[in-house]
């Protein structure tokens, strides 16, 4: 049983913008586009265009969040 407001969710308290920014800082757009094959990371990528796309595309957001959790678990984030 959890006590207080602690959460075991690694995404707890993180905004989508913080997640994308951290991924870009750690991997760069090119590697991010290779790891997560979605156009907003491949064709003229930016934080704002990615946010716009991911906020209205649940399957793509799930891919990004899953990759972020994987990168956290494996120590690949800077």
N, C-alpha and C positions, 0 to 999 in steps of 0.2 A: 504494500500500500504506500502510495506517495504521501509525503508530508509537505505542507505548505504549498507554494506555487511553483515548485520545481517541475520541469518537464523533461522527459527523456527524448523528445523530438529535437533532432539537431537543427531543424529549421525554425524552431520556436523563437520568436522575437526578431527574425530576419525578414526584411522586405525583399520583394523580388528584385528591386534595383540593387540592393546590397549583395544578393546572391550573384547576379550577373556581373557586377563590378568585380567581386572577388574572383570569379572564374576567369574573367578577362585579364586581371592582373596576374593570375597564376599561370594561365595557359596561352593567352593571346588569342585574337580572333581566329587566326588560321587554324590553330590546333583545336579550338572550341568548335569550329565548323566541321573539322574532321571527326571529332568525337561525337558531336551531336549534329546529325545531318539535317539541319533545318535552314531554310534560305535566309532567315534574318541574321544568321551568323556567318553566312557565306558571301552573300551579295551586298556589297556596300554596308557593312555592319556598323551599328552605333547602339549605344545604351538605349536611347529613346525609341528608336525603331524596333529594337528587340522587345522592350517593355510593351509597346503598343501591340505587337503581334502576340506575345506570350499571354497577355492579359485576356485576349479574346479567343485563345486557342488552348483549351485545357490539356489536350494530349501532348502538346509541345512543352507546356509548362511542367507537366509531370516528368517528361524526359530531362529537362533542365534540373529540376529538384532532385531527381534520382541520381543524376550524374554528380551533382554537388555533394550528396550524401556519400556516394561512392568515393569521391575525391577526399572527403574528410576522413573516412574510414581507412583509406590506404595512405594517408599522409601526403597526398599530392598537391594540396593547397599550400600556397606560400603564406 
